[in-house]
């Protein structure tokens, strides 16, 4: 068995590049306060910031029913 994996941070950077390639020019990152979530959000934000500007981050730690509404 062979396993090839990509670090979560690298995947976040790839997603940012793909979104920019598809023409998106604004981003909102919804993350939990966990360590992994914070690392992934920061990787996405760094890549997004290099090419498209600042991404807005929303931190949420409650149940789905209490999630704040998001708007365009």
Secondary structure by P-SEA (a helix, b strand, c coil): cbbbbbcaaaaaaaaaaaaaaacccbbbbbbcccaaaaaaaaaaaaaaaacccbbbbbbbcccccccccccc
